[in-house]
Amino acid sequence: MEAFNGDSTPPNWIIEDGAMKGLGATGGEDFGGDIVFGPMEFEEFELEFTWKISPGGNSGVFYHVVEGPNYKAPYYTGPEYQVIDQLGFAQPLEDWQSLAGDYAMYVPDYEGVVKPAGEWNTSKIIFSEAGSSYWLNGKKTVEFVPYSEDWYTRRNSGKWNDFPDYKIAKKGLIALQDHGDPVWFKNIKIRPL
């Protein structure tokens, strides 16, 4: 693990009771505290992870992340599995900001599987050009076909207008976000498809 655009693990990530803990040291900034699993890049894959978030917390897991001087954070290039306190977030959430969604792309169906902040969750991302899906606590929350007409329509509108390199890489790094709130990850497993 190393800092995004860095070469060592930043001090805002520690190991606590067998889990990687993001301390939330960035104070809510959109960049500066994220880490990547380098140097391994993945194209089509299945990623499983267990996580919990602090009350009111916000984080995420990214894939197909590209590092470089033009990118301040993983979200400049990589899709995000949203990790957030859906029940206790301080501001109202747009549907595209919701837990277990493909952030600002595909709205999740998380009905019946949301746990309160502080409880462990199990999530999965399956990314394949034939069809991709996100999962939360055993339920499929999002399903889409990458690089389809629908996918490009969503990619080329809304939030991503200001990020020309978002989702252009078909292979890249996995990243964990420090968005200013304590977050824990463990049992991270990935296999290429």
C-alpha positions, 0 to 999 in steps of 0.5 A: 500500500502506498499513497496515491501518487506516492511511494510509501504508506501515508501516516493517515492509514494504520493497522487496527485489530487486523483491519486497515484504518483510514484515520480521516486525517484529510479533514474532508478534503477530496484529495491527499489521503488516498492509498493504492494497491501498487503496482498491481493493475487489474482489468476484469476482476472480482473484488471482495472487501469487508468495511465499516464507516464512522457515524456520518462518514464518507469513503469509497473504493476505486478501480482502474485508477491511473496515477500521474501529475494531472490527477490529484485523486483517484476519482479523476480517473477511477470509478467508485464503489460508494462507501458512506453512512447512508442512514446518518450522513449529515447532508441529504444524499442525492440518489447517485451519491448513495451507498453501494452505487457506482458514484454519479453513474448508476444509482443503487438498490440497497433496500433491506441491506443497509447497516448502521455506521460502526457495523461491518459490511461485506461488499463485492465489485465484479467488473467484466466488459460482458456485464458488471455488478456491485453487491452489498451484504449479499444483495446486487445493488448495481448492474451495468454493461461497461462501454455500452451506449448507456454507459457512455451517455452517463460517462459523458454527462453530469459530474464527469464533464469536468473530468475528461480522463474519468473512466477512460482507462480499462486497466488500473490500480485499486484505491481506498479513499480517506475523505476525512472520516474514519473508515476500516477495511479488511478481508480484501480479496481480488482475483482477475477474471 
